[in-house]
Amino acid sequence: MKQVFYIFGSLVLLPALALGQQAQTWQSESKISALLHSQQSLIRKHFDGHPDDTLWVQQFKVKESLIVMVYFPGAGPNPLLFKYRGESLVWKIDPLADLAGYKYHPVLSANDNGNIALSWYGTAPWGIHLRSFDERGKQLWSVAVSSGQTEPTSISLLNWRRHGWLIGYGTFEHGRIHLVDFDGKSSWEKSGVALYDEKGGHNPISMIPDSDDSVIVLWYRYGSFKKPRQKDEFAAQRFKFTAQPIWPKPISLGDAPSFAMVSPRKIDLSMGDDGRVKAKLYKGIAGDAVYDVTEYEVALSKDGITQVVK
């Protein structure tokens, strides 16, 4: 599923993986278009050679303001950040103007203090990076989260209240999560915490705190790469803020689609009134020739018990 925005009269696709789980977002196409209309010349010049319909948008409501990021999802120009209060532009910045090389998979988050975090995979230097800005758009710090020339297939970023910025990423070989505190210091070992170390495909990581000091992380488990072949499924683990897994091993939430030339989407997670995490999953065949999937919802308790609820 994609959420659709129109910028300058052109269709802009915003995949589910681009939305922060903790942010309140405005879904109005006309609002985004109206806010960015006065900046269209700047945006088109900055992303010269990239048509409007290839640019994506992420947005976060922070206090009384809205942070909007316009970016090209592949190797392209730096993302641009805009801060609005109502319909008035407060500031606009190129948050990575001082860096050379290509930047991939930019993802945005914000905390209750109004600070902003931006994570991306870069080539100068190689690796996944995290940079923080205050509410005035001034850079606070910038750190390397990981190093190496293995590009992740996606990056997720979460404001984990009281603890810092939680980063999750997957490659075709492994998945990791890292916690960086709000001062830019790594809270865990440099290598992060492993979710999986096995051959797989495109693997967006979904994360949600289920208490002040614990978080549930969800990913795809590709059984089709195993010998003998196994079913594709969704897996989850619960972690303490100290990086320790809470459950003895990752649990299975249910069947996942088999993919053919189609990338999986980030799974929407939410907290129910009963204290259980709800995961909107899907199964079936997700291919470029045949796309036949059924959606279902699973509730996950703190002790790892799952129940299909819809």
C-alpha positions as a LaTeX table, in Angstrom:
\begin{tabular}{lrrr}
\hline
Residue & $x$ (\AA) & $y$ (\AA) & $z$ (\AA) \\
\hline
Met1 & 0.00 & 0.00 & 0.00 \\
Lys2 & 1.18 & 3.49 & $-0.80$ \\
Gln3 & $-0.02$ & 6.78 & 0.54 \\
Val4 & $-0.33$ & 9.37 & $-2.17$ \\
Phe5 & 0.61 & 13.02 & $-2.17$ \\
Tyr6 & 0.51 & 15.54 & $-5.00$ \\
Ile7 & 3.31 & 18.09 & $-5.10$ \\
Phe8 & 3.11 & 20.86 & $-7.71$ \\
Gly9 & 0.33 & 18.96 & $-9.50$ \\
Ser10 & 2.37 & 15.77 & $-9.90$ \\
Leu11 & 1.77 & 12.43 & $-8.26$ \\
Val12 & 4.21 & 11.59 & $-5.48$ \\
Leu13 & 4.15 & 8.13 & $-3.92$ \\
Leu14 & 4.88 & 7.79 & $-0.23$ \\
Pro15 & 5.34 & 4.15 & 0.79 \\
Ala16 & 4.26 & 3.00 & 4.23 \\
Leu17 & 7.87 & 2.46 & 5.24 \\
Ala18 & 8.50 & 6.19 & 5.00 \\
Leu19 & 6.18 & 7.11 & 7.84 \\
Gly20 & 7.45 & 7.29 & 11.40 \\
Gln21 & 5.52 & 5.12 & 13.79 \\
Gln22 & 5.43 & 7.72 & 16.56 \\
Ala23 & 4.63 & 10.78 & 14.45 \\
Gln24 & 1.26 & 12.34 & 13.79 \\
Thr25 & 0.94 & 12.88 & 10.08 \\
Trp26 & $-1.32$ & 15.03 & 7.96 \\
Gln27 & $-2.73$ & 12.88 & 5.18 \\
Ser28 & $-4.14$ & 15.80 & 3.21 \\
Glu29 & $-2.77$ & 16.07 & $-0.31$ \\
Ser30 & $-3.87$ & 19.69 & $-0.62$ \\
Lys31 & $-2.13$ & 20.68 & 2.63 \\
Ile32 & 1.27 & 19.30 & 1.57 \\
Ser33 & 0.91 & 20.77 & $-1.90$ \\
Ala34 & $-0.03$ & 24.18 & $-0.51$ \\
Leu35 & 2.83 & 24.23 & 1.99 \\
Leu36 & 5.47 & 23.34 & $-0.57$ \\
His37 & 4.08 & 25.41 & $-3.44$ \\
Ser38 & 6.17 & 28.48 & $-2.65$ \\
Gln39 & 9.30 & 26.28 & $-2.56$ \\
Gln40 & 8.76 & 24.51 & $-5.87$ \\
Ser41 & 11.48 & 26.47 & $-7.71$ \\
Leu42 & 14.03 & 25.66 & $-5.02$ \\
Ile43 & 13.03 & 21.98 & $-4.93$ \\
Arg44 & 13.10 & 21.56 & $-8.68$ \\
Lys45 & 16.50 & 23.24 & $-8.93$ \\
His46 & 17.91 & 21.12 & $-6.10$ \\
Phe47 & 16.58 & 17.88 & $-7.59$ \\
Asp48 & 17.41 & 18.87 & $-11.15$ \\
Gly49 & 17.01 & 15.87 & $-13.46$ \\
His50 & 14.60 & 14.10 & $-11.11$ \\
Pro51 & 10.95 & 14.57 & $-12.15$ \\
Asp52 & 8.42 & 15.59 & $-9.52$ \\
Asp53 & 6.81 & 12.16 & $-9.58$ \\
Thr54 & 10.05 & 10.52 & $-8.38$ \\
Leu55 & 10.32 & 12.62 & $-5.21$ \\
Trp56 & 9.00 & 11.31 & $-1.91$ \\
Val57 & 7.91 & 13.05 & 1.25 \\
Gln58 & 8.14 & 12.30 & 4.95 \\
Gln59 & 6.50 & 14.47 & 7.58 \\
Phe60 & 6.40 & 14.73 & 11.35 \\
Lys61 & 4.32 & 16.94 & 13.59 \\
Val62 & 6.58 & 18.36 & 16.31 \\
Lys63 & 4.90 & 20.42 & 19.02 \\
Glu64 & 3.00 & 23.10 & 17.07 \\
Ser65 & 5.09 & 22.70 & 13.92 \\
Leu66 & 5.39 & 20.34 & 10.99 \\
Ile67 & 8.71 & 19.05 & 9.65 \\
Val68 & 8.62 & 18.04 & 5.99 \\
Met69 & 11.42 & 16.18 & 4.21 \\
Val70 & 11.52 & 16.01 & 0.42 \\
Tyr71 & 13.91 & 13.42 & $-0.96$ \\
Phe72 & 14.80 & 11.09 & $-3.79$ \\
Pro73 & 14.81 & 7.49 & $-2.49$ \\
Gly74 & 17.78 & 6.28 & $-4.52$ \\
Ala75 & 21.23 & 7.73 & $-5.13$ \\
Gly76 & 20.53 & 11.37 & $-5.75$ \\
Pro77 & 20.75 & 14.88 & $-4.31$ \\
Asn78 & 20.57 & 15.44 & $-0.58$ \\
Pro79 & 17.15 & 15.56 & 1.06 \\
Leu80 & 15.70 & 18.95 & 1.96 \\
Leu81 & 14.07 & 19.78 & 5.30 \\
Phe82 & 11.36 & 22.39 & 5.83 \\
Lys83 & 9.78 & 23.50 & 9.08 \\
Tyr84 & 6.33 & 25.05 & 9.07 \\
Arg85 & 4.28 & 26.61 & 11.83 \\
Gly86 & 0.79 & 26.73 & 10.48 \\
Glu87 & 1.24 & 27.91 & 6.90 \\
Ser88 & 4.37 & 29.95 & 7.66 \\
Leu89 & 7.81 & 28.64 & 6.75 \\
Val90 & 10.10 & 28.81 & 9.81 \\
Trp91 & 13.28 & 27.49 & 8.18 \\
Lys92 & 14.60 & 25.33 & 5.36 \\
Ile93 & 17.93 & 23.49 & 5.25 \\
Asp94 & 19.98 & 21.03 & 3.25 \\
Pro95 & 20.84 & 18.82 & 6.25 \\
Leu96 & 23.73 & 17.01 & 4.54 \\
Ala97 & 25.25 & 19.87 & 2.55 \\
Asp98 & 28.69 & 19.39 & 4.11 \\
Leu99 & 29.00 & 15.75 & 3.03 \\
Ala100 & 30.26 & 14.34 & $-0.23$ \\
Gly101 & 29.20 & 11.07 & $-1.84$ \\
Tyr102 & 25.83 & 9.49 & $-2.35$ \\
Lys103 & 23.13 & 9.17 & 0.31 \\
Tyr104 & 20.51 & 6.44 & 0.27 \\
His105 & 17.37 & 5.63 & 2.30 \\
Pro106 & 17.04 & 8.88 & 4.32 \\
Val107 & 14.58 & 8.51 & 7.17 \\
Leu108 & 13.33 & 11.14 & 9.61 \\
Ser109 & 12.15 & 11.16 & 13.21 \\
Ala110 & 11.54 & 13.70 & 15.98 \\
Asn111 & 11.23 & 13.73 & 19.75 \\
Asp112 & 9.07 & 15.56 & 22.26 \\
Asn113 & 11.70 & 18.29 & 22.77 \\
Gly114 & 11.41 & 19.33 & 19.15 \\
Asn115 & 14.74 & 17.82 & 18.12 \\
Ile116 & 14.98 & 16.06 & 14.77 \\
Ala117 & 16.99 & 13.00 & 13.78 \\
Leu118 & 17.96 & 12.00 & 10.25 \\
Ser119 & 19.51 & 8.66 & 9.35 \\
Trp120 & 20.86 & 7.54 & 5.97 \\
Tyr121 & 23.34 & 5.25 & 4.25 \\
Gly122 & 26.24 & 7.17 & 2.77 \\
Thr123 & 29.31 & 6.52 & 0.64 \\
Ala124 & 31.63 & 9.22 & 2.04 \\
Pro125 & 32.33 & 7.69 & 4.42 \\
Trp126 & 30.64 & 4.35 & 3.81 \\
Gly127 & 28.06 & 3.27 & 6.34 \\
Ile128 & 24.85 & 4.18 & 8.14 \\
His129 & 24.85 & 7.58 & 9.81 \\
Leu130 & 22.69 & 9.52 & 12.25 \\
Arg131 & 22.52 & 13.29 & 12.58 \\
Ser132 & 20.50 & 15.38 & 15.03 \\
Phe133 & 19.16 & 18.94 & 14.77 \\
Asp134 & 17.51 & 21.22 & 17.30 \\
Glu135 & 14.18 & 22.94 & 16.77 \\
Arg136 & 15.95 & 25.87 & 15.05 \\
Gly137 & 17.44 & 23.53 & 12.44 \\
Lys138 & 20.93 & 23.79 & 13.93 \\
Gln139 & 23.01 & 20.62 & 13.82 \\
Leu140 & 23.67 & 19.17 & 17.27 \\
Trp141 & 25.85 & 16.18 & 16.37 \\
Ser142 & 26.55 & 13.59 & 13.69 \\
Val143 & 27.71 & 10.00 & 14.25 \\
Ala144 & 28.43 & 6.84 & 12.29 \\
Val145 & 26.17 & 3.98 & 13.33 \\
Ser146 & 27.84 & 1.32 & 11.20 \\
Ser147 & 30.60 & 1.13 & 8.62 \\
Gly148 & 31.03 & $-0.92$ & 5.47 \\
Gln149 & 30.04 & $-1.02$ & 1.83 \\
Thr150 & 27.02 & $-3.31$ & 2.23 \\
Glu151 & 24.04 & $-1.14$ & 1.42 \\
Pro152 & 20.95 & $-1.78$ & 3.55 \\
Thr153 & 17.70 & $-2.41$ & 1.75 \\
Ser154 & 15.96 & $-0.01$ & 4.12 \\
Ile155 & 16.47 & 1.95 & 7.34 \\
Ser156 & 13.95 & 2.56 & 10.13 \\
Leu157 & 14.25 & 5.22 & 12.82 \\
Leu158 & 12.30 & 5.50 & 16.07 \\
Asn159 & 12.19 & 8.01 & 18.90 \\
Trp160 & 12.45 & 5.74 & 21.96 \\
Arg161 & 11.41 & 8.09 & 24.73 \\
Arg162 & 13.81 & 8.26 & 27.70 \\
His163 & 16.47 & 6.28 & 25.83 \\
Gly164 & 17.32 & 7.78 & 22.44 \\
Trp165 & 17.08 & 7.09 & 18.72 \\
Leu166 & 16.56 & 3.44 & 17.78 \\
Ile167 & 17.77 & 2.53 & 14.29 \\
Gly168 & 16.84 & $-0.70$ & 12.52 \\
Tyr169 & 18.14 & $-1.84$ & 9.17 \\
Gly170 & 18.18 & $-4.95$ & 7.04 \\
Thr171 & 20.48 & $-6.16$ & 4.29 \\
Phe172 & 20.36 & $-9.31$ & 2.18 \\
Glu173 & 22.54 & $-11.02$ & 4.78 \\
His174 & 21.64 & $-9.66$ & 8.22 \\
Gly175 & 19.45 & $-7.32$ & 10.26 \\
Arg176 & 20.53 & $-5.10$ & 13.14 \\
Ile177 & 19.20 & $-2.55$ & 15.61 \\
His178 & 21.27 & 0.19 & 17.26 \\
Leu179 & 20.42 & 2.60 & 20.06 \\
Val180 & 22.02 & 6.06 & 20.11 \\
Asp181 & 21.17 & 8.36 & 23.02 \\
Phe182 & 19.95 & 11.92 & 22.53 \\
Asp183 & 23.52 & 13.21 & 22.97 \\
Gly184 & 24.80 & 11.12 & 20.06 \\
Lys185 & 26.52 & 8.42 & 22.12 \\
Ser186 & 26.03 & 4.75 & 21.31 \\
Ser187 & 24.16 & 3.01 & 24.11 \\
Trp188 & 24.99 & $-0.49$ & 22.89 \\
Glu189 & 28.00 & $-2.25$ & 21.39 \\
Lys190 & 29.22 & $-0.78$ & 18.13 \\
Ser191 & 28.04 & $-3.78$ & 16.12 \\
Gly192 & 24.49 & $-3.36$ & 17.41 \\
Val193 & 22.09 & $-6.19$ & 18.19 \\
Ala194 & 21.48 & $-8.91$ & 15.61 \\
Leu195 & 17.93 & $-9.68$ & 14.52 \\
Tyr196 & 18.94 & $-12.30$ & 11.98 \\
Asp197 & 22.07 & $-13.54$ & 10.21 \\
Glu198 & 20.82 & $-15.43$ & 7.20 \\
Lys199 & 20.30 & $-14.93$ & 3.51 \\
Gly200 & 17.13 & $-13.06$ & 2.67 \\
Gly201 & 15.63 & $-10.31$ & 0.59 \\
His202 & 14.54 & $-6.71$ & 1.02 \\
Asn203 & 13.74 & $-6.46$ & 4.72 \\
Pro204 & 12.17 & $-3.33$ & 6.22 \\
Ile205 & 12.32 & $-3.36$ & 10.02 \\
Ser206 & 9.28 & $-2.28$ & 12.07 \\
Met207 & 9.67 & $-1.14$ & 15.69 \\
Ile208 & 7.40 & 0.02 & 18.50 \\
Pro209 & 7.98 & 0.51 & 22.26 \\
Asp210 & 5.51 & $-1.58$ & 24.28 \\
Ser211 & 6.67 & $-0.06$ & 27.58 \\
Asp212 & 9.07 & 2.66 & 28.72 \\
Asp213 & 11.97 & 0.20 & 28.77 \\
Ser214 & 11.15 & $-2.39$ & 26.11 \\
Val215 & 10.57 & $-2.44$ & 22.37 \\
Ile216 & 9.13 & $-4.97$ & 19.93 \\
Val217 & 10.91 & $-5.37$ & 16.59 \\
Leu218 & 9.39 & $-7.11$ & 13.56 \\
Trp219 & 10.97 & $-8.32$ & 10.31 \\
Tyr220 & 10.48 & $-10.74$ & 7.42 \\
Arg221 & 11.89 & $-14.27$ & 7.69 \\
Tyr222 & 12.58 & $-15.56$ & 4.18 \\
Gly223 & 12.06 & $-19.32$ & 4.26 \\
Ser224 & 12.25 & $-19.50$ & 0.48 \\
Phe225 & 16.04 & $-19.08$ & 0.68 \\
Lys226 & 16.47 & $-22.03$ & 3.04 \\
Lys227 & 17.21 & $-25.64$ & 2.09 \\
Pro228 & 14.87 & $-27.38$ & 2.23 \\
Arg229 & 12.53 & $-24.55$ & 1.36 \\
Gln230 & 10.43 & $-23.23$ & 4.23 \\
Lys231 & 7.48 & $-20.88$ & 4.37 \\
Asp232 & 7.97 & $-17.12$ & 4.44 \\
Glu233 & 6.79 & $-15.59$ & 7.70 \\
Phe234 & 6.91 & $-12.59$ & 9.98 \\
Ala235 & 9.21 & $-12.80$ & 13.00 \\
Ala236 & 9.41 & $-10.62$ & 16.10 \\
Gln237 & 11.54 & $-10.20$ & 19.21 \\
Arg238 & 11.18 & $-8.04$ & 22.30 \\
Phe239 & 14.24 & $-6.20$ & 23.63 \\
Lys240 & 15.13 & $-4.40$ & 26.83 \\
Phe241 & 16.72 & $-0.95$ & 26.60 \\
Thr242 & 19.92 & $-2.69$ & 27.72 \\
Ala243 & 19.89 & $-4.60$ & 24.38 \\
Gln244 & 18.97 & $-7.94$ & 25.96 \\
Pro245 & 16.29 & $-10.01$ & 24.18 \\
Ile246 & 13.36 & $-10.74$ & 26.45 \\
Trp247 & 11.93 & $-13.82$ & 24.74 \\
Pro248 & 14.09 & $-16.98$ & 24.51 \\
Lys249 & 14.00 & $-16.78$ & 20.71 \\
Pro250 & 12.21 & $-14.79$ & 18.01 \\
Ile251 & 8.59 & $-15.79$ & 17.58 \\
Ser252 & 6.56 & $-16.30$ & 14.43 \\
Leu253 & 3.62 & $-13.92$ & 13.97 \\
Gly254 & 2.17 & $-15.58$ & 10.89 \\
Asp255 & 2.62 & $-16.21$ & 7.18 \\
Ala256 & 4.18 & $-13.59$ & 4.93 \\
Pro257 & 3.76 & $-13.28$ & 1.16 \\
Ser258 & 6.15 & $-14.83$ & $-1.29$ \\
Phe259 & 7.75 & $-12.03$ & $-3.28$ \\
Ala260 & 8.72 & $-11.84$ & $-6.95$ \\
Met261 & 10.18 & $-8.55$ & $-8.20$ \\
Val262 & 8.15 & $-6.69$ & $-5.56$ \\
Ser263 & 9.60 & $-5.30$ & $-2.33$ \\
Pro264 & 7.81 & $-5.94$ & 0.95 \\
Arg265 & 6.30 & $-3.00$ & 2.74 \\
Lys266 & 7.00 & $-1.86$ & 6.25 \\
Ile267 & 4.47 & $-3.32$ & 8.67 \\
Asp268 & 2.24 & $-0.92$ & 10.60 \\
Leu269 & 2.44 & $-1.47$ & 14.36 \\
Ser270 & 0.17 & 0.13 & 16.96 \\
Met271 & $-0.54$ & $-0.21$ & 20.66 \\
Gly272 & $-4.02$ & $-1.45$ & 21.58 \\
Asp273 & $-6.03$ & $-0.36$ & 24.59 \\
Asp274 & $-5.42$ & $-3.79$ & 26.10 \\
Gly275 & $-1.65$ & $-3.24$ & 26.14 \\
Arg276 & $-0.99$ & $-5.58$ & 23.23 \\
Val277 & 0.86 & $-4.58$ & 20.07 \\
Lys278 & $-1.23$ & $-4.87$ & 16.90 \\
Ala279 & 0.51 & $-5.78$ & 13.64 \\
Lys280 & $-1.22$ & $-5.39$ & 10.27 \\
Leu281 & 0.18 & $-8.29$ & 8.24 \\
Tyr282 & $-0.52$ & $-9.77$ & 4.83 \\
Lys283 & 0.02 & $-13.11$ & 3.08 \\
Gly284 & $-0.33$ & $-14.65$ & $-0.36$ \\
Ile285 & 1.60 & $-13.85$ & $-3.56$ \\
Ala286 & 3.20 & $-10.44$ & $-4.06$ \\
Gly287 & 4.68 & $-10.41$ & $-7.54$ \\
Asp288 & 4.94 & $-8.15$ & $-10.55$ \\
Ala289 & 2.84 & $-10.56$ & $-12.60$ \\
Val290 & 0.49 & $-11.77$ & $-9.85$ \\
Tyr291 & $-0.37$ & $-9.72$ & $-6.77$ \\
Asp292 & $-2.90$ & $-11.58$ & $-4.67$ \\
Val293 & $-2.60$ & $-10.92$ & $-0.95$ \\
Thr294 & $-4.92$ & $-11.12$ & 2.04 \\
Glu295 & $-4.50$ & $-8.75$ & 4.96 \\
Tyr296 & $-4.87$ & $-9.86$ & 8.56 \\
Glu297 & $-4.12$ & $-8.43$ & 12.00 \\
Val298 & $-2.28$ & $-10.09$ & 14.86 \\
Ala299 & $-2.19$ & $-9.01$ & 18.51 \\
Leu300 & 1.05 & $-9.66$ & 20.36 \\
Ser301 & 1.24 & $-9.75$ & 24.16 \\
Lys302 & 4.26 & $-8.90$ & 26.28 \\
Asp303 & 4.87 & $-12.60$ & 26.98 \\
Gly304 & 5.04 & $-13.42$ & 23.27 \\
Ile305 & 1.56 & $-14.92$ & 22.82 \\
Thr306 & $-0.01$ & $-14.11$ & 19.48 \\
Gln307 & $-3.67$ & $-14.01$ & 18.44 \\
Val308 & $-5.22$ & $-13.31$ & 15.06 \\
Val309 & $-7.81$ & $-10.61$ & 15.74 \\
Lys310 & $-8.91$ & $-9.61$ & 12.26 \\
\hline
\end{tabular}
